[in-house]
Amino acid sequence: MNARRVSVSEGRSLARSVEVGPHLLTADEHEPTGTDTGPTPGELLLAALGSCTSTAVRACADRHGLPLDRVDVVVRFDPQGQIIRSIRLTGDLNPVQINQLLVVAGRCPVQRLLTREAAVVTVPTVAARSSASRSQSPPQ
């Protein structure tokens, strides 16, 4: 997929600073749990699926010269946690072209990642506190 490294650092409360190459984003939780300074991690996941879907559909339409004027994608979680994706295609498309674009939407890289079992390898790193900060800690 993408070779850029994504780095996440703690902010205030539950807010997180997310760096993706030269881009800086904020992730947070809704109030009252968090401070709602950015989308939740789950919302960022939905944004990844929606933008990947839209990009894949647009690239296919452009590559094949299809009369797609606009593609809009809305993604949400239903009450059971299932992802619901609505794709709106605007243009003078026939049923074969519509089907072609929907097939491509179903094969976008983020959807493929979400619908197969992806391995997540955790590499733990423990940073020891400096001796100065340990000496200031209350005895236990």
C-alpha positions, -999 to +999 in steps of 0.1 A: +000+000+000+017+032+012+054+035+023+049+066+044+052+062+081+024+073+104+034+086+138+009+092+167+018+113+197-001+120+229-018+154+232-040+167+260-065+143+274-074+118+247-064+140+218-036+126+195-014+143+170-011+122+139+017+128+114+016+113+079+046+125+060+042+163+058+006+162+070-006+168+106-040+156+117-057+154+151-076+124+164-097+126+196-129+113+212-162+130+214-172+149+245-175+142+274-149+114+270-125+135+250-124+171+239-137+166+203-107+184+187-107+160+158-124+129+144-122+097+164-099+069+152-130+050+139-141+080+119-106+083+105-109+046+094-143+054+077-126+085+060-099+062+047-124+038+032-145+066+017-116+085+002-101+053-012-134+043-027-139+077-043-104+077-057-106+042-071-140+050-088-127+083-103-095+067-115-114+039-133-139+064-149-111+086-161-090+056-174-119+042-194-134+075-205-167+070-186-191+100-183-188+102-145-194+139-135-190+133-097-186+105-071-197+111-035-192+085-008-208+085+027-196+059+052-209+052+087-211+025+113-245+010+119-256+001+155-241-033+152-207-019+142-211-029+105-197-004+080-223+010+057-210+027+025-233+047+002-218+056-032-235+083-054-225+083-090-236+114-110-233+113-148-248+099-180-238+063-171-255+031-184-261+001-162-229-017-174-208+013-165-224+017-131-218-019-124-181-016-135-176+014-112-193-004-082-170-035-088-140-012-087-153+004-055-155-030-039-118-036-047-103-004-034-072-012-013-086-001+020-117-023+016-095-052+007-074-046+039-106-044+060-122-075+046-093-099+049-075-108+080-047-083+083-018-091+106-008-064+131+027-068+145+033-049+176+069-039+184+071-028+221+095-001+230+098+009+267+115+041+275+130+043+310+125+075+330+156+095+337+171+091+372+162+128+379+125+122+373+126+090+394+141+108+423+112+133+422+086+106+423+069+099+456+080+067+473+058+037+468 
